[in-house]
């Protein structure tokens, strides 16, 4: 049985104990590779940015890690654990367990794999994909949606709001920039009962002006850029790109779990 004990991406005993309880329901079955070592191998790839086939030999085989990576994403394990962690941390910060306000924005990311169906964001002059995320007041991701970079931000708001509405029905207000003006505001109110507020920079203002609450989504994008695997998009499918975001979200949340 393999065990990671010296990579920076290893989990503390407290973090693993919590993940094992929530994520795997204290699974103790005997396996060739422990679930912990597989989980930590995914985190190694996410942080280091290496290819699947270039995982270090002292980690579980890349085929095994790859299989579990998609299994945990497609079967909802990641989303379930993210929701539990967000509520736990919000309570720790003396906030309500479930958020009522979110900030919504999109980020165009350059392509890093010729096999990907890339689009072109004419506004930001970026060829690749577009990450659309909604975050709470702490910057914790509540919903995410990956698409071609050629699709306008306003057309991608509804899929994200649908995710947020399903997982976090307490959210009743969303803060966005001017790229989301138009019919999308009415449609989101009609479909998900979420009021969208456009935060605009006053005329005559020079330079960057942080908007209360909405600026946290920009900080979250900065956090995601800190993972080398996410600095460019190397995933062949949008679903795989979303799963990478989910693992990055978990890694960020782990820092707030009590040891």
JOMO-V657877 format. One line per field, one symbol per residue. psi: psi as a letter, one per 40 degrees, with the letter a starting at -180 (. if undefined). Layout:
psi: ???
This chain:
psi: hihheeieeiiidddddddddddeffheihidhiddddddddddddddeiideeiieeiiidddddddddddddeeddddddddddddddddefiidhieiihhiihhhiieheeigiihhddefhhbihhhihiaeeehhdiihhiieehiddeedddddddddddgeehehhhiaeeeiadddddddddefhhhhhhihiiehiahhhhhddddddddddddeehddedihehdidddddddddddddddddeehh.
